[in-house]
């Protein structure tokens, strides 16, 4: 079960239908991007470092500042999706204005 205190960060989905294991990448990325230090501690209690790193590396939704912070925090050496230049170029092509 997803902790109720995360509901404010997961506002765009049906919170009661989230599965803590199946939707872990989404939950981790959203809470790391929008949450507080206490929320991060809760994420560390719920998930392993490997699961958290996996969510950071594969999420295209977290902002660059968050990605760089956790890249340094966890000493991540593999490429992070949201830090690739392609992800920012794609947005300009879709909406050129």
N, C-alpha and C positions, 0 to 999 in steps of 0.2 A: 504494500500500500504506500502511495506517495504521501509524504508528510503534508499536512494541511497548510503549514506555513509557506509552502512553495506555490500555493494556488495563485497568489498575486502575480507570479512570474509566468504562469502557464495559462494566461487569460484567453488565448485564442483557440483553445481546444476544450473538449468536454473533460474536465478534470477527473470526474468519477470514472471515466472509461480508460484512464491511463494505467498502464501496467509498469510497475517499477523496474522490471527486468526487460521487457520487450521494448519499452520506450526510454531506456536509460540514456542513450546518446542525446536525445532531445532534452530530457530533463536536466542532465548534467550541463549541457551547453547553455541552456537558458538561465539556469540558476547561477552559473559562473559569470555569465555576461551581465546579469541584472541584480544579482544578490549581494548580500552583505558578507562581512567576515564570518559572522555566526552561521550564515547559510553555507558558506564554503566548508566550515568545520562539520556541519551536518552532512554535506556531500561526502566528505572524507570518511565519516563514520559509516555511511551507507554503501559506498563503493570503494573498490580497491584503486590504488594509484594507476594500475594498468588500464582499468575501465575508464577512469577520468582522462588519462592521456589519449586513449582511443577516441573518446568523444571530442576532445580538443582538436586532434589531428584531422578527423573526418567531418567536422562541422563547418559548413560554409556560412553559417548564420551568425557566429560570434564576431564581434567587432575586432579590428586589428589591435587595438590597445589591450584588450583582454587576452587575445592570442599571444601577443608578445610577452605579457606579464607571466602567463602560465607556461609559455615556452621556456622562460628563464627559471621559473619556480621549479618545474619538474625536469629541467635540463633536457628538453626534447630536441633530438637531433634530426628526426625525420621531417619531411615537408608537411606543412599545415595547409589544408585546403584554402582557408580564408586569406592566407598570406600570399597565395599565388597571384601574379599579376593578371592572369586570365579571368579570374572571378570578378575583378573590378572593371576590366575592359568589356566584359559581356553586358554589364548594366548599361554602359554608354551606347552600345549597339542597339539594345532593346528599346531604349528611350533616349533618342539623340537630343532632346531639348533641355 
